[in-house]
């Protein structure tokens, strides 16, 4: 399956080919992104990393920034 990942805030778009039944975690690993500091959003709703993805999904990936 093919999904589109949009990395924010850069708005860098990537098309990724994944196996059927892949999860958001699989996608993050494919992109070499640390799942502990990323939020994956589908249809304006955050999804858990164990959520299965669907062909032609468009996902926004936002890096979490924390500090004090």
Short mmCIF file of the C-alpha atoms (twelve columns), coordinates in Angstrom:
data_MODEL
# 
_entry.id   MODEL 
# 
loop_
_atom_site.group_PDB 
_atom_site.id 
_atom_site.type_symbol 
_atom_site.label_atom_id 
_atom_site.label_alt_id 
_atom_site.label_comp_id 
_atom_site.label_asym_id 
_atom_site.label_seq_id 
_atom_site.Cartn_x 
_atom_site.Cartn_y 
_atom_site.Cartn_z 
_atom_site.pdbx_PDB_model_num 
ATOM 1  C CA . UNK A 1  0.000  0.000  0.000  1 
ATOM 2  C CA . UNK A 2  1.060  3.587  -0.586 1 
ATOM 3  C CA . UNK A 3  0.574  6.317  2.006  1 
ATOM 4  C CA . UNK A 4  1.530  9.982  2.004  1 
ATOM 5  C CA . UNK A 5  3.280  11.413 5.046  1 
ATOM 6  C CA . UNK A 6  3.472  15.170 5.570  1 
ATOM 7  C CA . UNK A 7  6.138  16.155 8.081  1 
ATOM 8  C CA . UNK A 8  5.363  19.385 9.924  1 
ATOM 9  C CA . UNK A 9  6.311  22.138 10.343 1 
ATOM 10 C CA . UNK A 10 8.492  21.740 7.214  1 
ATOM 11 C CA . UNK A 11 5.531  20.528 5.100  1 
ATOM 12 C CA . UNK A 12 7.906  17.950 3.633  1 
ATOM 13 C CA . UNK A 13 5.782  15.329 1.790  1 
ATOM 14 C CA . UNK A 14 6.885  11.737 1.279  1 
ATOM 15 C CA . UNK A 15 5.119  8.840  -0.421 1 
ATOM 16 C CA . UNK A 16 5.881  5.571  1.307  1 
ATOM 17 C CA . UNK A 17 5.186  2.002  0.271  1 
ATOM 18 C CA . UNK A 18 4.291  -0.241 3.211  1 
ATOM 19 C CA . UNK A 19 3.029  -3.793 3.591  1 
ATOM 20 C CA . UNK A 20 -0.688 -4.383 4.121  1 
ATOM 21 C CA . UNK A 21 -1.699 -4.184 7.810  1 
ATOM 22 C CA . UNK A 22 1.220  -1.853 8.587  1 
ATOM 23 C CA . UNK A 23 0.810  0.470  11.548 1 
ATOM 24 C CA . UNK A 24 1.712  4.077  12.213 1 
ATOM 25 C CA . UNK A 25 4.726  2.746  14.126 1 
ATOM 26 C CA . UNK A 26 5.889  0.843  11.017 1 
ATOM 27 C CA . UNK A 27 5.621  4.056  9.012  1 
ATOM 28 C CA . UNK A 28 7.614  6.052  11.592 1 
ATOM 29 C CA . UNK A 29 10.326 3.378  11.638 1 
ATOM 30 C CA . UNK A 30 10.423 3.442  7.817  1 
ATOM 31 C CA . UNK A 31 11.055 7.201  8.012  1 
ATOM 32 C CA . UNK A 32 13.672 6.778  10.789 1 
ATOM 33 C CA . UNK A 33 11.559 8.886  13.161 1 
ATOM 34 C CA . UNK A 34 11.415 8.325  16.919 1 
ATOM 35 C CA . UNK A 35 7.794  7.430  17.829 1 
ATOM 36 C CA . UNK A 36 8.309  8.825  21.350 1 
ATOM 37 C CA . UNK A 37 8.508  12.382 20.015 1 
ATOM 38 C CA . UNK A 38 6.017  12.213 17.119 1 
ATOM 39 C CA . UNK A 39 2.255  12.565 16.827 1 
ATOM 40 C CA . UNK A 40 0.576  10.988 13.798 1 
ATOM 41 C CA . UNK A 41 -2.640 12.629 12.614 1 
ATOM 42 C CA . UNK A 42 -5.196 11.231 10.158 1 
ATOM 43 C CA . UNK A 43 -8.257 13.299 9.170  1 
ATOM 44 C CA . UNK A 44 -7.334 15.932 11.780 1 
ATOM 45 C CA . UNK A 45 -7.450 13.316 14.581 1 
ATOM 46 C CA . UNK A 46 -4.364 11.949 16.392 1 
ATOM 47 C CA . UNK A 47 -4.019 8.185  16.069 1 
ATOM 48 C CA . UNK A 48 -2.117 5.710  18.282 1 
ATOM 49 C CA . UNK A 49 1.070  4.196  16.882 1 
ATOM 50 C CA . UNK A 50 -0.534 0.738  16.838 1 
ATOM 51 C CA . UNK A 51 -3.330 1.971  14.521 1 
ATOM 52 C CA . UNK A 52 -3.423 0.074  11.216 1 
ATOM 53 C CA . UNK A 53 -3.014 2.246  8.154  1 
ATOM 54 C CA . UNK A 54 -5.028 2.092  4.937  1 
ATOM 55 C CA . UNK A 55 -3.949 2.413  1.336  1 
ATOM 56 C CA . UNK A 56 -3.860 6.065  0.217  1 
ATOM 57 C CA . UNK A 57 -3.919 7.425  3.787  1 
ATOM 58 C CA . UNK A 58 -2.625 10.971 4.133  1 
ATOM 59 C CA . UNK A 59 -0.936 11.391 7.499  1 
ATOM 60 C CA . UNK A 60 0.444  14.497 9.153  1 
ATOM 61 C CA . UNK A 61 3.437  13.909 11.400 1 
ATOM 62 C CA . UNK A 62 4.210  16.493 14.041 1 
ATOM 63 C CA . UNK A 63 7.300  16.519 16.236 1 
ATOM 64 C CA . UNK A 64 6.493  17.085 19.919 1 
ATOM 65 C CA . UNK A 65 8.531  19.853 21.513 1 
ATOM 66 C CA . UNK A 66 8.739  20.188 25.266 1 
ATOM 67 C CA . UNK A 67 10.665 22.339 27.610 1 
ATOM 68 C CA . UNK A 68 10.320 24.779 30.383 1 
# 
